[in-house]
Amino acid sequence: MSIAQGRDFYQLKIYHVASPQQEAQLDDFLKDAYLPALHRAGIDKVGVFKPIPGADTALSVYLFIPYSSYDQFGTLDDVLAQDKTYQATGETYLRAAYDHPPYERIETILLHAFEKSPHFGVPELSTPKSERVYELRSYESPTEAYHRNKVAMFNDGDEIGLFKRLGFNAVFYGQVIAGSRMPNLMYLTSFENKQARDEHWDAFNNDAYWKTLSAKPEYQHNVSRNQQTFLYPTEYSDI
């Protein structure tokens, strides 16, 4: 994969937490210290999401950080280290004791925006944030070649255009360049509520263009696993 200029980079930070106390401490840090510091660093929109409760839902917080360049991602820690307001406001989190950490682990995934969707978007939704459904999908491929083929299906095959035409309100489409489930791509769509999500996917699966595209011989067998995670935005999320 070439690192083309002019396309966003995205970081997904997944905080795995073990208790409501850790979750509350993390919320306070993100809302009062981390997001304001990212805004000061020139990152205007940051998404903070949590899994929609279910029978097997683990406590976690998903942070979506868009970067205009790889350099912006690479230098962020140095920028934050020089931000005195951040260091002071986030002190409880930043200097937490070893036996009272604010999380269990942090998982990081780095992505590069697709050619035909080079920048992230902020969806226009009108329902309360607690009702919204953000669907994070990860498409794993059996080999790197099949992975490139699936990316081409989004770009050259215009799967992105189909999602746009059907009103899926995508936040991003990205090719994973560092993560634990490679080779894979990820994208995030958004809906007013669960009913709207189901109706959109029904329209997608029944769309004539999708039936034609998905039947093409050149796009067969390019996804070996489709993982879906349903999220909702926190009240302090920018996205």
Secondary structure, DSSP 8 states (H G I E B T S, - for coil): ----TT--EEEEEEEE-SSHHHHHHHHHHIIIIIHHHHHHTT----EEEEE---TT---EEEEEEEESSHHHHHHHHHHHHT-HHHHHHTHHHHT--TTS-S-SEEEEEEEEE-TTS-S-------S-GGG-EEEEEEEE-SSHHHHHHHHHHHHTT-HHHHHHHTT---SEEEEEEESSS-SEEEEEEEESSHHHHHHHHHHHHT-HHHHHHHH-GGGTT--SEEEEEEEEE-TT---
